[in-house]
Amino acid sequence: AVHRLREQGLRVELVLAGDGEMRPEVEALVIELGIADQVRITGWISSTQVREELLAARALVLPSVAEGLPVVLMEAMALRRPVISTFLAGIPELVHDGVHGWLVPSGDVAAVAQALKSCLLASADQLHCMGDAAREQARARHSIDTEVAKLAAHFRFAVAS
């Protein structure tokens, strides 16, 4: 998707946070596509560093092919970052397309590129509104205080029964 944007004359920096067994393949592909100057692979980073990367980013991009409900989406949204992710598993319950970010079909590189382009061309006001909506959605759906209160109510009900 970054390569497609480059071909259209759009500049984007992609930060791949984390590490894994496929890193050599990813690095080789980045070089093959000629986008090494636009991609930074961090390797393993701490949760503090993840937070710093999210705060420095325009959006979080997670175009997954297999997920449940990724915590990193909730973390990004809680930090007022719009997200680009896929119509997969529980993600559409958390992320509403055009409200909290952009949703694309899983495996659709052209759609990811278009979502990235939309994000790059979005105004600061639009990103701010999406970020605020994302934070409210994450807090409403996944606040630790709310979830602990629900769990405590279940325990009280079980003990009372």
Backbone bond lengths (Angstrom), bond angles and torsions (degrees), N, CA, C in turn:
res aa  C-N    CA-C-N  psi(-1)  N-CA   C-N-CA  omega(-1)  CA-C   N-CA-C  phi
1 A - - - 1.460 - - 1.534 110.30 -
2 V 1.331 117.10 -39.89 1.467 120.69 177.78 1.530 109.73 -64.65
3 H 1.314 116.09 -40.42 1.472 120.91 177.70 1.526 110.32 -61.17
4 R 1.318 117.89 -42.27 1.471 121.21 178.51 1.524 111.16 -62.30
5 L 1.311 116.56 -41.61 1.470 119.38 178.30 1.523 111.08 -65.63
6 R 1.306 115.86 -39.04 1.468 119.79 177.73 1.524 110.36 -60.24
7 E 1.340 116.15 -41.30 1.467 120.40 178.35 1.526 111.52 -63.04
8 Q 1.332 116.97 -25.77 1.468 121.47 178.63 1.533 111.56 -88.95
9 G 1.317 116.27 1.16 1.460 120.16 178.94 1.512 114.04 85.26
10 L 1.333 117.79 12.54 1.469 121.24 179.14 1.520 109.66 -97.29
11 R 1.292 115.27 138.30 1.467 121.90 -178.91 1.520 108.95 -101.81
12 V 1.320 115.47 131.15 1.450 121.12 177.15 1.520 108.24 -143.81
13 E 1.324 116.36 144.21 1.460 120.60 172.97 1.520 106.92 -108.51
14 L 1.309 115.38 126.63 1.459 121.77 178.40 1.515 108.35 -108.97
15 V 1.324 116.38 126.03 1.459 121.85 176.11 1.528 106.99 -108.95
16 L 1.322 114.93 117.13 1.461 120.28 176.15 1.519 106.98 -97.03
17 A 1.320 115.50 105.65 1.459 120.62 -176.60 1.518 109.28 -92.05
18 G 1.317 114.97 126.55 1.450 119.95 178.52 1.515 111.38 118.76
19 D 1.304 114.28 -173.41 1.450 121.22 -176.06 1.521 107.83 -149.15
20 G 1.298 116.29 168.42 1.451 119.28 178.18 1.511 111.32 174.81
21 E 1.312 114.68 176.96 1.461 120.26 -175.01 1.528 113.00 -67.23
22 M 1.329 118.20 -19.51 1.464 121.13 179.84 1.536 113.18 -90.43
23 R 1.311 117.50 2.82 1.471 119.78 -176.45 1.529 112.91 -54.06
24 P 1.348 120.05 -46.04 1.468 118.41 179.26 1.538 112.62 -59.39
25 E 1.317 117.43 -37.25 1.472 120.88 177.73 1.530 111.07 -66.96
26 V 1.327 116.31 -41.25 1.466 120.89 178.97 1.526 109.77 -64.57
27 E 1.323 116.39 -45.80 1.468 119.83 179.22 1.529 110.98 -60.56
28 A 1.328 117.32 -41.82 1.463 120.86 179.08 1.525 111.18 -63.82
29 L 1.340 116.82 -40.28 1.463 120.64 179.33 1.527 111.33 -66.45
30 V 1.313 116.38 -40.07 1.467 121.23 177.95 1.532 109.95 -59.00
31 I 1.319 116.38 -43.68 1.469 120.91 178.63 1.527 110.34 -67.77
32 E 1.337 116.58 -45.23 1.467 121.07 179.90 1.532 111.88 -58.39
33 L 1.322 116.82 -39.66 1.467 121.00 -178.85 1.532 112.99 -80.76
34 G 1.314 116.38 -7.07 1.454 119.82 178.37 1.511 114.00 71.89
35 I 1.327 116.72 33.50 1.467 120.24 -177.61 1.533 112.24 -119.72
36 A 1.340 115.96 19.08 1.468 119.69 -177.24 1.526 112.47 -59.46
37 D 1.337 116.89 -28.68 1.471 119.87 178.71 1.522 112.27 -77.58
38 Q 1.338 117.33 -5.17 1.458 121.28 -179.24 1.528 113.06 -116.01
39 V 1.321 117.09 -2.00 1.466 121.06 -176.78 1.523 109.43 -124.27
40 R 1.329 114.53 129.61 1.469 120.97 175.64 1.527 107.65 -121.36
41 I 1.319 115.69 124.21 1.463 121.06 177.61 1.522 107.08 -104.76
42 T 1.323 115.85 119.36 1.461 119.89 -172.68 1.519 113.61 -80.36
43 G 1.317 117.52 -25.59 1.454 119.13 -166.23 1.516 107.68 75.70
44 W 1.337 116.20 -170.76 1.463 119.31 -179.15 1.516 108.89 -62.34
45 I 1.343 115.73 135.84 1.461 120.35 175.36 1.525 109.32 -135.18
46 S 1.309 115.79 156.27 1.467 121.73 -179.28 1.523 110.63 -73.89
47 S 1.308 115.60 168.07 1.470 119.68 178.08 1.528 110.84 -63.39
48 T 1.333 117.36 -33.29 1.463 120.59 176.19 1.525 110.33 -63.99
49 Q 1.323 116.44 -42.43 1.463 120.26 178.76 1.531 111.36 -67.91
50 V 1.333 116.86 -35.98 1.469 119.93 175.99 1.524 109.02 -60.30
51 R 1.316 116.02 -45.59 1.471 120.80 178.34 1.522 110.92 -58.57
52 E 1.323 116.95 -45.05 1.463 121.00 179.87 1.530 110.97 -62.14
53 E 1.325 117.13 -41.78 1.469 120.68 178.77 1.530 110.37 -64.36
54 L 1.329 116.75 -42.26 1.462 120.10 178.94 1.527 111.25 -63.25
55 L 1.321 116.59 -43.21 1.456 119.90 -179.93 1.526 112.27 -65.88
56 A 1.325 117.06 -28.52 1.463 121.19 179.28 1.532 112.09 -83.31
57 A 1.327 116.90 -12.68 1.468 121.19 -174.29 1.522 112.14 -88.93
58 R 1.301 114.31 153.98 1.468 121.82 173.03 1.523 109.58 -74.93
59 A 1.345 116.04 -35.36 1.466 122.33 180.00 1.517 108.83 -161.80
60 L 1.312 115.74 162.92 1.462 121.94 171.88 1.523 107.42 -97.54
61 V 1.313 115.94 134.40 1.461 121.13 178.63 1.526 108.05 -115.00
62 L 1.328 116.54 121.35 1.464 121.99 178.65 1.534 108.50 -139.10
63 P 1.335 117.01 77.60 1.469 120.29 -178.11 1.532 110.93 -84.68
64 S 1.300 116.34 69.51 1.455 122.59 -172.81 1.521 113.36 -71.82
65 V 1.322 113.66 156.19 1.464 120.83 172.20 1.523 110.60 -110.54
66 A 1.332 117.30 -11.95 1.463 121.40 177.49 1.524 108.72 -154.62
67 E 1.314 116.95 114.83 1.470 121.63 -178.82 1.521 109.34 -151.66
68 G 1.301 114.97 167.12 1.455 122.51 166.48 1.519 106.05 -104.32
69 L 1.322 115.36 -95.37 1.460 122.02 172.49 1.526 106.38 -134.80
70 P 1.333 117.25 96.12 1.460 121.00 -172.05 1.524 113.72 -64.50
71 V 1.318 115.74 128.18 1.459 122.15 178.74 1.523 110.33 -61.01
72 V 1.339 117.81 -35.52 1.456 120.09 -178.24 1.530 111.46 -61.17
73 L 1.327 118.04 -30.10 1.473 119.99 175.22 1.524 110.20 -64.75
74 M 1.322 115.99 -45.54 1.459 120.25 179.38 1.525 110.68 -63.64
75 E 1.350 116.56 -39.14 1.462 120.29 179.14 1.532 110.66 -63.75
76 A 1.324 116.56 -46.04 1.468 120.11 179.63 1.522 110.45 -62.58
77 M 1.324 116.07 -45.00 1.464 120.36 -179.22 1.533 110.88 -63.11
78 A 1.324 116.91 -40.35 1.463 120.63 178.50 1.528 111.21 -62.76
79 L 1.338 116.21 -26.30 1.469 121.52 177.77 1.532 112.00 -91.97
80 R 1.330 115.48 14.73 1.472 121.71 177.66 1.532 113.22 65.06
81 R 1.314 115.57 37.91 1.451 119.18 176.03 1.520 109.41 -110.31
82 P 1.335 117.34 126.42 1.460 119.22 171.81 1.528 108.86 -61.64
83 V 1.320 115.87 158.68 1.456 120.00 -179.28 1.523 110.63 -126.77
84 I 1.312 114.21 151.08 1.458 122.02 170.88 1.516 105.13 -117.11
85 S 1.328 115.81 116.77 1.454 119.32 -177.52 1.524 109.41 -147.65
86 T 1.313 115.91 -168.03 1.464 120.93 -171.71 1.527 113.00 -112.50
87 F 1.333 114.25 155.01 1.465 121.92 171.92 1.519 106.79 -73.53
88 L 1.326 117.39 84.27 1.456 120.89 -172.19 1.524 109.84 -149.80
89 A 1.302 116.10 134.23 1.469 123.20 174.98 1.532 110.82 48.67
90 G 1.345 117.82 -126.02 1.460 121.45 -176.44 1.517 114.72 -86.94
91 I 1.313 118.31 -1.28 1.466 121.13 -175.48 1.530 112.33 -59.76
92 P 1.351 119.64 -45.94 1.480 118.40 -179.26 1.531 114.10 -65.85
93 E 1.338 117.43 -16.17 1.461 119.55 175.13 1.527 110.59 -74.59
94 L 1.315 116.26 -27.53 1.460 121.20 -179.14 1.528 111.76 -95.12
95 V 1.313 116.44 -43.35 1.461 121.98 -174.82 1.517 109.80 -106.67
96 H 1.313 116.55 119.76 1.465 121.23 176.17 1.524 108.23 -100.84
97 D 1.319 114.86 124.14 1.455 121.72 -176.95 1.531 110.98 -56.66
98 G 1.325 114.91 128.67 1.457 120.18 179.07 1.517 114.17 84.07
99 V 1.322 117.05 -8.84 1.468 121.15 -179.97 1.527 110.79 -108.58
100 H 1.334 115.79 -52.14 1.468 121.59 -178.50 1.525 111.84 -107.42
101 G 1.314 115.99 -0.42 1.458 121.45 -176.90 1.515 109.13 152.93
102 W 1.317 115.66 -145.08 1.455 121.36 -177.01 1.523 109.42 -130.45
103 L 1.329 116.30 137.48 1.462 121.68 175.13 1.520 109.01 -114.32
104 V 1.317 115.59 138.91 1.461 121.86 -178.64 1.524 109.45 -130.80
105 P 1.337 117.14 157.08 1.463 119.02 174.64 1.534 110.58 -64.19
106 S 1.303 116.62 141.10 1.455 121.81 178.95 1.524 110.64 -61.11
107 G 1.317 116.30 132.27 1.451 121.60 177.60 1.518 115.55 83.54
108 D 1.320 118.25 1.47 1.460 122.30 -176.57 1.539 109.97 -96.21
109 V 1.332 115.80 93.32 1.462 121.27 -176.25 1.528 111.30 -61.90
110 A 1.327 116.85 -39.94 1.467 120.08 179.64 1.527 110.36 -61.45
111 A 1.326 117.29 -39.53 1.466 120.61 179.45 1.525 111.11 -68.69
112 V 1.332 117.15 -37.58 1.465 120.04 176.44 1.526 109.61 -63.56
113 A 1.328 116.15 -44.32 1.463 119.78 178.53 1.526 110.88 -60.27
114 Q 1.328 117.07 -41.72 1.469 120.36 179.63 1.532 110.82 -66.16
115 A 1.324 117.25 -39.59 1.468 120.23 177.89 1.529 110.43 -65.61
116 L 1.319 116.73 -41.87 1.461 120.06 176.17 1.523 110.74 -60.20
117 K 1.320 116.00 -43.36 1.466 120.51 179.07 1.526 110.59 -62.23
118 S 1.323 116.57 -43.83 1.471 120.15 177.83 1.520 111.05 -60.21
119 C 1.321 116.07 -41.08 1.465 120.60 178.53 1.522 110.73 -65.21
120 L 1.321 116.61 -44.37 1.468 120.56 -179.90 1.524 112.21 -63.14
121 L 1.325 116.07 -35.37 1.463 120.35 -177.03 1.526 113.32 -89.68
122 A 1.335 116.84 -7.85 1.467 120.32 179.86 1.525 110.07 -66.32
123 S 1.308 115.17 144.08 1.466 119.78 177.83 1.526 110.12 -72.39
124 A 1.305 114.72 161.97 1.465 120.14 176.49 1.527 110.30 -59.27
125 D 1.326 116.99 -38.74 1.468 120.66 178.70 1.523 111.32 -63.61
126 Q 1.331 116.54 -44.26 1.459 120.27 179.60 1.531 110.69 -62.32
127 L 1.321 117.28 -45.04 1.466 120.38 178.55 1.521 111.25 -64.17
128 H 1.331 116.50 -38.15 1.466 120.94 178.04 1.530 110.53 -62.54
129 C 1.328 117.34 -45.39 1.469 121.47 179.14 1.520 111.08 -63.49
130 M 1.340 116.41 -43.87 1.466 119.77 177.55 1.522 110.47 -62.48
131 G 1.334 116.54 -42.25 1.456 120.70 179.57 1.518 112.34 -62.39
132 D 1.329 116.73 -42.81 1.467 120.30 177.32 1.524 110.92 -63.23
133 A 1.337 116.40 -43.79 1.469 120.39 178.84 1.522 110.52 -64.63
134 A 1.331 116.75 -37.94 1.463 120.96 178.65 1.529 110.55 -63.13
135 R 1.331 115.95 -44.31 1.473 119.44 179.71 1.534 110.86 -61.69
136 E 1.324 116.29 -45.56 1.463 119.49 179.89 1.526 111.17 -62.54
137 Q 1.313 116.82 -39.84 1.470 121.04 178.44 1.524 110.66 -63.40
138 A 1.314 117.07 -46.46 1.465 120.69 179.62 1.525 110.76 -62.48
139 R 1.329 116.71 -42.58 1.468 120.20 179.95 1.519 111.45 -67.38
140 A 1.326 117.04 -39.84 1.467 120.49 -179.33 1.521 111.83 -68.68
141 R 1.327 116.61 -37.10 1.460 120.87 -174.70 1.519 114.27 -93.98
142 H 1.341 117.08 -24.76 1.466 117.97 -170.51 1.520 114.07 -142.44
143 S 1.319 117.13 30.92 1.459 120.98 176.44 1.527 108.86 -68.87
144 I 1.319 116.38 131.18 1.459 119.85 -179.96 1.530 110.89 -61.84
145 D 1.334 117.85 -37.45 1.462 120.46 179.56 1.527 111.18 -63.98
146 T 1.323 116.34 -43.80 1.463 120.67 179.43 1.518 110.94 -65.06
147 E 1.314 116.93 -44.94 1.463 120.75 -177.39 1.526 111.52 -67.56
148 V 1.332 117.72 -38.86 1.474 120.77 177.48 1.530 109.86 -65.79
149 A 1.324 117.47 -39.15 1.469 120.83 177.74 1.527 110.69 -62.52
150 K 1.321 117.66 -41.34 1.469 121.42 177.34 1.527 110.56 -63.05
151 L 1.329 116.17 -44.02 1.463 120.84 179.91 1.527 110.32 -63.25
152 A 1.329 116.32 -43.14 1.468 120.32 178.89 1.524 110.51 -61.68
153 A 1.331 117.05 -39.76 1.472 120.48 178.06 1.521 110.69 -63.24
154 H 1.316 117.39 -39.35 1.464 120.55 177.29 1.528 111.21 -63.68
155 F 1.346 116.64 -41.66 1.453 120.17 178.69 1.533 110.81 -64.86
156 R 1.356 116.47 -42.61 1.461 119.37 179.29 1.538 110.18 -61.87
157 F 1.316 116.72 -41.55 1.469 121.04 178.94 1.515 110.08 -63.41
158 A 1.348 117.24 -43.10 1.458 120.51 -178.63 1.521 111.11 -64.81
159 V 1.337 117.36 -41.24 1.460 121.56 179.59 1.531 109.99 -66.74
160 A 1.318 116.74 -40.99 1.467 121.23 -179.77 1.530 112.03 -67.51
161 S 1.296 116.81 -27.96 1.477 121.07 -178.69 1.487 108.10 -77.75
